[in-house]
């Protein structure tokens, strides 16, 4: 889970690329990252975000950890976050 108070720290990066930096935007980005970097996890993850919260659940703890590692690295590296937002397929992350 990622809450709106956390998302605010990097919301400006999303805004610079005309993307939503809320729970829905993070979900879109997460789905793109799964699709592009680890498609084998797609059937193991369930997304249920709201505007103020990114929520991903799974019965497979390994899948959650793998996605969590990618999202944590992306969150803590503003340049990586910007590149991933820019490189996301607009079908996943409109911008």
N, C-alpha and C positions, 0 to 999 in steps of 0.2 A: 504494500500500500504506500502511496505517496499522497500526502495531504496538501491542501492549498497553501498553507504556511510554508511548506518546503518548496513548492512549485514557484512561489513568488521570487525566490532567489535567482532563478534563471528565466523567468517569464519574458524578460527583455530580449533574450536570444530568439525566442519564438517570434516575438513581435517584429524584430528586425527582418525576419523572413516571411512576414505576413501569415504566420501560423498561430493557432490558438495555443497558449501556454497553460491551459487548465487541464483538468482530468481527461477530457475528451481528446485534447491535443496530444497529451502524453500517451493515451491509449492508442491513438492513430500511429504515433511514432513507434511505440512498442510492437504493434502489429506489423509495421513495416520492417522493423529489425528482425522479428521472428521470420517473416517471409523471406527476407534477403540474406540473413546470416545463419539461421538455424531452422529451416523449414520442417525438419523432422520433429520439431516441438509443437507445431501448429495445432495438431489434434489433441495435445495434452494440456493446453492452456485455455482458460475461459476468462473473458474480459467482461467486466460489469462496472465500468467507471461512471462517475457522475461529474458534474462540472467542477466540483471542488476536490475530487479524490480519484486517483488512479487505483483501480482494483483489478488484480489478476489472481485467479484461483486455479488450483489443480489438485488432482489426487496423486500427482507425480512430483514429489519434492525436488528431485533432480532437475526437472524441467523448470520449476520455479526458481531454483538457485541459479541455473544458467542464465535465464532471462534477467534475474535480479543483478547478477554480476555485470551484464552488458549495460543495463540501465544505470547502475551505480557509477560505472566508469564514464558513461555518457553524461550523467548529471554533474559529475565533479570536474569535467573537462569542457569548458565553455567552447573552445575551438572545435572539439570533436562533436559536441552537441550541434553547433552551427553547421558543420559539414554534413551531419546525418539528417538534419532538417532539410537542408538544401538538396541533398541527394535522394530524398524520399520520393517515391512514386506518388504523384498527385492523387491517384486513386486511393491511396492509404492516408496521406497527409496533405490535404489541400493547402496550397500556398500560392 
